Amino acid sequence: MNDVSGRSNPWPRRLRRTGASGRRVAMSVVLLALLLAAGCSLIPTRSGSGGDTVEIVLHAVSQGETLESIGDDYYGTPRAAGYLAEINGIEAGQVLEAGSTVEVPVGAEDVERYRRRTEAKIIYNRGTILADAGDYAKAKEEFTLALRADPRFVDAGYNLAVVMLATGEPERAVAILEQVMAIRPDVALFEFALGKAHFDAERVPEALEHFENAVRLDPSLEDARFAQAVALLGIGEREEAVFALDHYLREFPDGVWAENARAELERLARETGGATP
């Protein structure tokens, strides 16, 4: 794919694989949920069990699972990690040992939510395998089926959008990512992906807004830092772009896009008679 100036677009597309029981393993190609209002009770009697039926599930921990992923799978929000930590008498950020168990109080809705998520993950992982193999058409089918099984499974929505970008469908990717962000507006990677989709659709100002949001959410997201500078160049904000490129190089002197950033700065200096704009 090319950017709006015709230069080759170096930004990576990423994919993430999720284990059937909540395992998440980063992959070379990537990826990633819902926030409760502050002070909102996480007591699961709020679930569809009528508010008076609670069971305790002994959840067997799989490799890589966290309290956040378990909370998301059962309650629909990773913010439930604090509640699960309190119930189990452990620290919220404690690493869970594979094979150990976590007590999860559930109602009928929570059990159904977990069932849907587990079904969706099985389908989703087939999609990641297909995407890795370059079979984007079938990968899109699997990610779509995963979303039908669990419409709130944002990883599936994200990866569906990533594959759509890979097949030159930025408008469809925008629509999917907007749904993803309606559920998880706090994830920098989702903001970056939505910016990339707008950029590929040649809506550079909109892309810049999302790149800036991504940087605000996660200043360490290298791709978003570089993309912000490229988008600034795309709308003619040369001085701001130079500042952004300089900032990127200070933060990531050996980064993936460091060579591109230095080349862009040199090009801009040549165009202004040897002086940095």
C-alpha positions in Angstrom: 0.0 0.0 0.0 1.1 3.6 -0.6 0.5 6.7 1.4 -1.2 9.7 -0.1 2.1 11.2 -1.3 2.9 8.1 -3.3 5.7 6.9 -1.0 5.8 3.4 0.1 3.9 3.0 3.4 6.2 1.4 6.0 3.7 1.0 8.8 3.3 -2.6 10.0 0.1 -4.5 10.1 -0.2 -6.7 13.2 -2.2 -9.7 14.3 -2.6 -11.3 17.7 -3.5 -14.9 18.5 -5.6 -15.7 21.5 -5.7 -19.1 23.2 -9.1 -20.8 23.5 -9.0 -20.3 27.3 -7.7 -16.7 27.2 -4.1 -17.1 26.3 -2.6 -14.2 24.3 0.6 -14.5 22.3 2.0 -11.5 20.4 2.8 -12.3 16.7 4.8 -10.5 14.1 1.8 -9.5 12.0 -0.8 -8.0 15.8 -2.7 -7.1 17.7 -5.9 -6.8 21.2 -12.3 -4.5 25.9 -15.1 -2.0 28.1 -14.8 0.1 31.1 -17.2 0.2 34.0 -18.1 3.6 35.4 -16.0 4.5 38.4 -17.5 3.1 41.6 -19.8 0.7 39.7 -20.1 -2.6 41.5 -18.6 -5.6 39.9 -20.5 -8.0 42.2 -21.7 -10.6 39.8 -25.2 -10.8 41.2 -25.7 -7.9 38.7 -25.7 -10.6 36.0 -28.6 -12.3 34.3 -29.1 -14.8 37.1 -31.9 -12.6 38.5 -29.5 -11.0 41.0 -29.9 -13.8 43.6 -28.0 -16.8 42.2 -24.2 -16.9 42.4 -22.0 -19.9 41.8 -18.2 -20.2 42.2 -16.4 -21.4 39.1 -12.9 -22.8 39.7 -11.2 -21.5 36.6 -8.1 -23.4 35.6 -5.5 -20.9 34.5 -3.9 -21.5 31.1 -0.4 -20.3 30.1 -0.4 -16.5 29.7 -3.8 -15.8 31.2 -4.1 -12.8 33.5 -6.8 -11.6 35.9 -7.6 -9.0 33.3 -8.2 -11.6 30.6 -10.3 -13.8 32.9 -12.3 -10.8 34.0 -12.9 -9.9 30.4 -14.0 -13.4 29.4 -16.5 -13.8 32.3 -17.7 -10.3 33.0 -17.0 -8.4 29.8 -14.4 -6.1 31.3 -10.7 -6.4 32.2 -11.4 -4.0 35.0 -12.9 -6.9 36.9 -9.3 -8.0 37.7 -9.4 -6.0 40.9 -12.5 -7.7 42.0 -11.1 -11.2 41.2 -7.9 -10.3 43.0 -9.9 -9.4 46.1 -12.0 -12.5 46.0 -8.9 -14.7 45.6 -6.7 -12.8 48.1 -4.0 -12.0 45.6 -2.4 -8.9 44.2 -4.1 -7.5 41.1 -1.0 -7.6 39.0 0.2 -11.0 40.2 1.4 -13.4 37.5 -0.9 -16.4 37.4 0.7 -19.8 37.3 -0.5 -22.1 34.6 -2.5 -25.0 36.1 -3.5 -23.0 39.2 -7.2 -22.1 39.8 -9.0 -18.8 40.3 -12.3 -18.6 42.0 -14.8 -16.7 39.8 -18.3 -15.9 41.2 -20.7 -16.1 38.3 -24.3 -15.8 37.4 -26.1 -17.2 34.4 -25.2 -14.3 32.2 -21.5 -14.6 33.1 -21.5 -18.3 32.2 -23.1 -17.6 28.9 -20.7 -14.8 28.1 -17.7 -17.1 28.8 -19.2 -19.8 26.6 -19.6 -17.3 23.7 -16.1 -16.0 24.2 -14.6 -19.5 24.2 -16.4 -20.4 21.0 -15.3 -17.2 19.4 -11.6 -17.8 20.3 -11.5 -21.2 18.7 -12.8 -19.6 15.4 -10.6 -16.6 15.8 -7.4 -18.7 16.1 -8.3 -20.4 12.8 -8.4 -16.9 11.3 -5.0 -16.0 12.6 -3.5 -19.1 11.1 -5.1 -18.3 7.8 -3.9 -14.7 7.9 -0.3 -15.8 8.7 -0.5 -18.0 5.6 -1.7 -15.1 3.5 -5.2 -16.5 2.9 -6.9 -13.2 3.8 -10.2 -14.1 2.2 -10.7 -17.1 4.5 -9.2 -15.2 7.4 -11.9 -12.5 7.0 -14.5 -15.2 7.0 -13.3 -16.7 10.3 -12.9 -13.4 12.0 -16.4 -12.4 10.9 -17.7 -15.7 12.3 -15.9 -15.1 15.6 -17.6 -11.7 15.9 -21.0 -13.3 15.3 -20.3 -15.8 18.1 -19.2 -12.9 20.4 -19.9 -9.3 19.1 -17.8 -7.9 22.0 -14.7 -9.8 21.1 -12.6 -6.9 20.2 -9.5 -8.9 19.2 -11.5 -10.5 16.4 -12.8 -7.1 15.3 -9.3 -5.6 15.3 -7.8 -8.4 13.3 -10.7 -8.4 10.8 -9.9 -4.7 10.2 -6.2 -5.5 9.9 -6.9 -8.0 7.2 -9.2 -5.6 5.4 -6.4 -3.0 5.4 -4.1 -5.7 3.9 -6.7 -6.3 1.1 -7.2 -2.6 0.3 -10.6 -2.1 2.1 -9.9 0.9 4.4 -13.6 2.0 4.5 -14.7 -1.3 5.8 -11.8 -1.3 8.2 -12.9 2.1 9.5 -16.5 0.8 10.2 -15.2 -2.3 12.1 -12.7 -0.3 14.1 -15.3 2.3 15.1 -17.3 -0.6 16.6 -14.2 -1.9 18.3 -13.5 1.5 19.8 -17.1 1.9 21.0 -16.3 -1.0 23.3 -12.7 -0.2 24.1 -11.9 3.5 23.6 -8.8 3.3 25.8 -6.5 1.1 23.7 -3.8 3.0 21.8 -3.3 0.2 19.3 -7.0 0.5 18.2 -6.6 4.3 17.8 -3.5 3.8 15.7 -5.3 1.2 13.5 -8.3 3.5 13.0 -5.9 6.3 12.0 -4.2 3.9 9.6 -7.5 3.1 8.0 -8.4 6.7 7.6 -5.0 7.4 6.2 -5.4 4.6 3.6 -8.7 6.1 2.7 -6.9 9.4 2.1 -8.5 11.2 5.0 -5.3 12.5 6.5 -6.7 15.0 9.0 -8.9 12.3 10.5 -5.9 10.0 10.5 -3.8 12.5 12.4 -6.4 12.9 15.1 -6.4 9.2 15.8 -2.6 9.0 15.7 -2.4 11.8 18.2 -4.9 10.0 20.4 -2.9 6.9 20.2 0.3 8.7 21.3 -1.7 10.3 24.2 -2.9 6.9 25.3 0.5 5.2 24.9 3.5 7.5 24.3 5.7 4.4 23.8 3.7 3.2 20.8 6.5 3.7 18.2 4.3 3.2 15.1 1.9 5.9 16.3 4.8 8.4 16.9 6.1 7.9 13.4 2.7 7.9 11.8 1.9 11.2 13.5 4.8 12.8 11.8 3.9 11.3 8.4 0.4 12.6 8.7 1.6 16.1 9.7 3.6 16.1 6.4 0.5 14.9 4.6 -1.4 18.0 5.6 1.5 20.4 5.0 2.4 21.1 8.6 6.2 20.9 7.9 7.4 22.6 11.1 5.2 20.4 13.3 6.3 17.3 11.3 10.0 18.2 11.8 9.4 18.5 15.5 7.5 15.2 15.6 10.3 13.4 13.6 12.9 14.9 15.9 10.9 13.7 18.9 10.5 10.3 17.4 14.3 10.0 16.9 15.0 11.1 20.5 12.6 8.5 21.8 13.6 5.7 19.3 17.1 6.4 18.0 17.4 2.8 16.9 13.7 2.3 16.1 12.1 0.5 13.3 11.4 3.8 11.4 14.6 5.7 12.5 16.1 5.4 9.1 12.9 6.6 7.5 12.7 9.5 9.9 16.3 10.6 9.3 15.8 10.4 5.5 12.6 12.5 5.8 14.4 15.2 7.8 17.2 15.3 5.3 14.8 15.6 2.4 13.0 18.5 4.2 16.3 20.2 4.9 17.3 20.0 1.2 14.0 21.5 0.1 14.5 24.5 2.4 18.1 25.2 1.2 19.9 23.1 3.8 18.1 24.5 6.8 15.7 22.4 8.8 12.2 23.9 8.2 
